[in-house]
Structures are given as structure tokens and as C-alpha cells.
């Protein structure tokens, strides 16, 4: 019986801590875009143009 006097307040405190953590995550925007990552994985990244090397000017074609 004395175990319940210790375990019930501990369970209530853990539940309250979980609720506070959930409310913090909700207010900080953790759940704003749930589908964004799922859609982003389906599309390729935009190709980036190659950077000019040390002996080449920007915009010059490769002579080979």
C-alpha cells in the first residue's frame, strides 16, 4: 500500500512532464509541416552548374 503512495505521484509527474514537452513542441512549430519531408524525398534536387576551375573563366566552354 505504501508503494502506491510513492508510485502515483511519480506517475502524475511523468504524465505532466510529457504534457509540457508536447505543448512546447506544439508551440515551437514541430508539427507545422508533417507532409513536407515525405514529398521532398520524391523529387530530385535542382542540378547545380559546375564551378569554374583554377585555369578556366566563368562561362567558357571546355575545349575538348
Protein Blocks (a to p, Z undefined) as FASTA:
>chain_A
ZZmmmmmmmmmmmmmmmmmmmmmmmmnopmmmmmlmmmmmmpccddddddddfkbcehia
cfZZ
